[in-house]
Amino acid sequence: MVLESYGLEKYLDEHMNSTNYLLRVMKYKGPQTSETKLGLNAHTDKNIVTILFQNQVEGLEVQTKDGQWINVKPSPDCFIAMAWTNGRLYSAYHRVMITGNAARYSAGLFSIPKGGFIIKAPEELVDEEHPRLFKPFDHVEFLGFYYTEAGQRVHSALKTYCGV
């Protein structure tokens, strides 16, 4: 759908052939108190797209551009797609906050670029109004940087690693 919305259907086969998928089920225990507890630290996902489903126990929060945290129902997140779309898609920081006694279950389907595939914004998405924001990069090599001490300290590992 993202490719179609930008008129880039010709890249669909390339995308499908360069992507692996991971299904992950997560459980966050309720804190058993009236206090709200952090279930998962604030982060952006390091993959192309995440599709998330949760049970009736909410807890997902997204940070707005002005720094406020708001409760949201899950929706797709896109981190690497931010580089591939030359900044047209944005990946917000998000976290899980848990309240009450009930456990929160969620299932995430993550699409992940295969090693060796170079992520690069198509020329159709680069122009005077939208100059190139990221140099082409290999996702596996980016993850190698992200999991270093330096990669963990920066606000945007992607911009630090391959920003123009």
Disulfide bonds with the S-S distance in Angstrom:
none
